[in-house]
C-alpha cells in the first residue's frame, strides 16, 4: 500500500509537470526558466523531462487501478463536475470497482471465477485524490437543476444585449440601475453533502431537482451605492 502524498509534494509535482509542458509548448524558452518561474528545482524539471517517473508512477504496481485507469476516473469526475452533478465519494469508489470489474470480463464466467479482488476500502478514495491534486472534496453549494438546464451562452448573451438596449433607449442612469442578490433554501430538500470535484473547472455547486417551496432573501443596491432594505419572501 502506498503512503499518502502530502499537499506540498502534490503541488510540487504539479508544478514540475507544468514546467516540462510549458517548455515543450513554447511558453518558456528553457527548462531552467520554467523552473525559475514556477519555483521548483531545476534538477527535478530536467529529471522529469528526461523520463524519470513520478512517485505515483513508480508505485503504480501497488495501486488498485493502473495510472491510465485512474486518469480515466479523474476525467469522469471532471465531466460530472462540468455538468453540475459531481459524484459523492461512495460513487467514485463504485466507479473504481466497475473499472476493475472490466478487467475480468471474458475471464470469469457463470461456472467459474478465476480472478477475484477484495472490495475497495473507504480510505482508497482519499489516497486516489492524493495522487490527483486537481481533485478536491467539499460540500458543494446546491442549485436547482432547472437553473442549469435553462442557462446557456446564447441565452445569457441575449439577456445582456436586451438590457443594454433598454439602458441606451431610455438613457437610464447608474443611480437607477440596481443589482439584486438572491439567497435562499428549498423547503424539504436534502441537506448538501460532500462531493468530489475537479477544482480546475471552477464549479462549486451541485444540481438537485428541488421543490418549488423556497424561503428567499433579496438584497438590492444601486450602482451609486444606495441600498434598499432587504426583502424576505416565504
C-alpha positions as a printed NumPy array, in Angstrom:
array([[  0.   ,   0.   ,   0.   ],
       [  1.445,   3.391,  -0.997],
       [  1.781,   6.174,   1.528],
       [ -0.299,   9.339,   1.019],
       [  1.467,  12.272,  -0.626],
       [  1.1  ,  15.485,   1.337],
       [ -0.231,  18.659,  -0.248],
       [  3.193,  20.289,  -0.611],
       [  4.577,  17.315,  -2.539],
       [  1.478,  17.111,  -4.712],
       [  1.763,  20.802,  -5.553],
       [  5.466,  20.465,  -6.329],
       [  4.82 ,  17.523,  -8.661],
       [  2.108,  19.506, -10.399],
       [  4.435,  22.47 , -10.93 ],
       [  7.239,  20.244, -12.207],
       [  4.85 ,  18.73 , -14.75 ],
       [  3.636,  22.224, -15.684],
       [  7.239,  23.369, -16.156],
       [  8.005,  20.5  , -18.539],
       [  4.807,  21.077, -20.501],
       [  5.479,  24.828, -20.6  ],
       [  8.891,  24.278, -22.196],
       [  7.516,  21.777, -24.726],
       [  4.669,  24.119, -25.693],
       [  6.984,  27.088, -26.117],
       [  5.665,  29.042, -23.165],
       [  9.162,  29.034, -21.643],
       [ 12.426,  29.196, -23.586],
       [ 14.202,  26.651, -21.407],
       [ 13.626,  24.205, -18.575],
       [ 15.707,  26.47 , -16.342],
       [ 13.375,  29.41 , -16.999],
       [ 10.318,  27.226, -16.406],
       [ 11.75 ,  26.001, -13.094],
       [ 12.59 ,  29.541, -12.009],
       [  9.156,  30.917, -12.928],
       [  7.304,  28.142, -11.111],
       [  9.624,  27.962,  -8.124],
       [ 10.742,  24.332,  -8.409],
       [ 14.268,  22.81 ,  -8.535],
       [ 15.837,  22.724, -11.986],
       [ 17.109,  19.211, -11.275],
       [ 13.544,  17.954, -10.778],
       [ 12.374,  19.543, -14.034],
       [ 15.303,  18.145, -16.033],
       [ 14.826,  14.706, -14.468],
       [ 11.124,  14.683, -15.344],
       [ 11.878,  15.867, -18.876],
       [ 14.373,  13.03 , -19.302],
       [ 11.72 ,  10.473, -18.413],
       [ 12.059,   9.927, -14.672],
       [  8.785,   8.664, -13.208],
       [  6.815,  10.472, -10.555],
       [  6.391,   8.778,  -7.174],
       [  2.857,   7.828,  -8.179],
       [  4.035,   6.248, -11.435],
       [  6.877,   4.403,  -9.7  ],
       [  4.417,   2.843,  -7.235],
       [  1.759,   2.058,  -9.809],
       [  2.174,  -1.694,  -9.3  ],
       [  0.98 ,  -1.227,  -5.695],
       [ -2.202,   0.589,  -6.732],
       [ -5.618,  -0.959,  -7.213],
       [ -6.035,   0.827, -10.555],
       [ -3.392,   1.482, -13.19 ],
       [ -2.27 ,   5.058, -13.887],
       [ -4.321,   5.111, -17.09 ],
       [ -7.401,   3.782, -15.298],
       [ -7.04 ,   6.47 , -12.627],
       [ -6.711,   9.161, -15.31 ],
       [ -9.95 ,   7.961, -16.873],
       [-11.649,   8.031, -13.47 ],
       [-10.397,  11.602, -12.927],
       [-11.735,  12.589, -16.374],
       [-15.117,  11.105, -15.428],
       [-15.165,  13.262, -12.276],
       [-14.313,  16.347, -14.337],
       [-17.177,  15.684, -16.759],
       [-19.615,  15.321, -13.872],
       [-18.247,  18.492, -12.262],
       [-18.783,  20.423, -15.509],
       [-22.375,  19.168, -15.697],
       [-23.025,  20.26 , -12.064],
       [-23.514,  16.686, -10.871],
       [-20.222,  15.986,  -9.039],
       [-20.031,  12.467,  -7.571],
       [-20.071,  11.596,  -3.886],
       [-17.108,   9.609,  -2.506],
       [-19.064,   6.341,  -2.476],
       [-19.901,   6.822,  -6.179],
       [-16.205,   7.289,  -7.005],
       [-15.414,   4.067,  -5.151],
       [-18.205,   2.238,  -7.007],
       [-16.894,   3.509, -10.347],
       [-13.414,   2.281,  -9.423],
       [-14.942,  -1.125,  -8.685],
       [-16.671,  -1.075, -12.077],
       [-13.388,  -0.242, -13.832],
       [-11.667,  -3.125, -12.069],
       [-14.509,  -5.476, -12.955],
       [-13.973,  -4.801, -16.655],
       [-10.565,  -6.457, -16.407],
       [-12.11 ,  -9.876, -15.766],
       [-14.771,  -9.755, -18.479],
       [-14.125, -12.851, -20.553],
       [-12.   , -14.404, -17.788],
       [-14.684, -15.193, -15.226],
       [-17.984, -16.71 , -16.25 ],
       [-21.078, -18.166, -14.618],
       [-19.383, -21.516, -13.959],
       [-16.019, -20.43 , -12.574],
       [-14.427, -17.376, -11.005],
       [-10.729, -17.352, -11.902],
       [ -9.923, -13.799, -10.745],
       [-11.193, -12.288,  -7.502],
       [-10.482,  -8.84 ,  -5.997],
       [-11.021,  -7.648,  -2.452],
       [-13.532,  -4.837,  -2.018],
       [-12.098,  -1.329,  -2.334],
       [-11.863,   0.252,   1.111],
       [-13.276,   3.62 ,   2.124],
       [ -9.787,   5.123,   2.535],
       [ -8.902,   4.371,  -1.09 ],
       [-10.749,   7.452,  -2.344],
       [ -8.579,   9.697,  -0.158],
       [ -5.382,   8.079,  -1.483],
       [ -6.68 ,   8.386,  -5.037],
       [ -7.244,  12.113,  -4.506],
       [ -3.728,  12.469,  -3.079],
       [ -2.432,  11.223,  -6.425],
       [ -4.601,  13.703,  -8.349],
       [ -4.148,  17.215,  -6.883],
       [ -6.74 ,  18.677,  -9.254],
       [ -9.451,  16.874,  -7.282],
       [-10.978,  18.265,  -4.104],
       [-13.581,  17.1  ,  -1.612],
       [-16.037,  19.772,  -0.5  ],
       [-19.647,  20.492,   0.39 ],
       [-20.977,  21.957,  -2.838],
       [-23.456,  24.808,  -2.985],
       [-26.769,  23.439,  -4.189],
       [-28.526,  24.904,  -7.202],
       [-31.848,  23.936,  -8.739],
       [-31.4  ,  21.743, -11.815],
       [-33.779,  23.888, -13.896],
       [-31.437,  26.871, -13.487],
       [-28.62 ,  24.908, -15.085],
       [-30.706,  23.425, -17.873],
       [-32.075,  26.828, -18.911],
       [-28.669,  28.554, -18.828],
       [-26.506,  28.7  , -21.944],
       [-24.144,  31.166, -23.603],
       [-26.692,  32.286, -26.27 ],
       [-29.349,  32.865, -23.595],
       [-27.005,  34.959, -21.436],
       [-25.667,  36.948, -24.397],
       [-29.203,  37.791, -25.5  ],
       [-30.105,  38.88 , -21.955],
       [-27.157,  41.269, -21.706],
       [-27.861,  42.639, -25.19 ],
       [-31.522,  43.277, -24.274],
       [-30.544,  45.033, -21.036],
       [-28.044,  47.255, -22.838],
       [-30.58 ,  48.199, -25.496],
       [-33.091,  49.257, -22.796],
       [-30.445,  51.302, -20.949],
       [-29.477,  53.051, -24.194],
       [-33.053,  53.583, -25.376],
       [-34.296,  55.204, -22.171],
       [-30.985,  56.769, -21.088],
       [-31.129,  55.034, -17.694],
       [-28.634,  56.462, -15.201],
       [-26.392,  54.428, -12.832],
       [-28.391,  55.603,  -9.803],
       [-31.431,  53.87 , -11.285],
       [-29.668,  50.571, -12.026],
       [-29.867,  48.002,  -9.235],
       [-28.031,  44.789,  -8.587],
       [-30.11 ,  42.128,  -6.854],
       [-28.553,  39.344,  -4.813],
       [-30.783,  36.384,  -4.004],
       [-30.066,  33.734,  -1.396],
       [-32.379,  31.114,  -0.006],
       [-33.075,  27.481,   0.668],
       [-35.576,  24.967,  -0.614],
       [-38.075,  23.687,   1.956],
       [-37.882,  19.93 ,   2.319],
       [-34.731,  19.496,   0.238],
       [-31.96 ,  17.155,   1.293],
       [-29.054,  18.775,   3.097],
       [-25.972,  19.363,   0.96 ],
       [-23.478,  16.508,   1.158],
       [-19.767,  16.194,   0.463],
       [-18.815,  15.636,  -3.169],
       [-15.613,  15.344,  -5.175],
       [-14.97 ,  17.997,  -7.832],
       [-12.262,  18.922, -10.295],
       [-11.083,  22.283,  -8.951],
       [ -9.797,  23.363, -12.395],
       [-13.43 ,  23.608, -13.547],
       [-14.17 ,  26.427, -11.054],
       [-17.64 ,  24.956, -10.489],
       [-18.589,  24.598,  -6.844],
       [-22.284,  23.718,  -6.977],
       [-24.381,  20.598,  -7.281],
       [-27.744,  20.391,  -9.056],
       [-30.825,  18.906,  -7.455],
       [-34.467,  18.601,  -8.616],
       [-35.862,  20.912,  -5.938],
       [-39.411,  21.599,  -4.793],
       [-40.961,  24.931,  -5.65 ],
       [-41.152,  25.95 ,  -1.986],
       [-38.473,  28.462,  -1.096],
       [-37.592,  30.939,   1.605],
       [-35.713,  33.673,  -0.209],
       [-33.811,  36.769,   0.907],
       [-33.369,  39.528,  -1.678],
       [-30.957,  42.438,  -1.316],
       [-30.67 ,  45.369,  -3.724],
       [-28.019,  48.045,  -4.208],
       [-27.698,  50.696,  -6.905],
       [-24.599,  51.368,  -8.988],
       [-24.009,  54.568,  -6.989],
       [-24.161,  52.728,  -3.639],
       [-27.704,  53.301,  -2.383],
       [-29.329,  50.349,  -0.618],
       [-32.942,  49.168,  -0.453],
       [-33.967,  47.309,   2.747],
       [-33.834,  43.54 ,   2.145],
       [-36.994,  41.562,   1.453],
       [-37.746,  38.119,   2.866],
       [-40.098,  36.062,   0.701],
       [-41.808,  32.971,   2.128]])
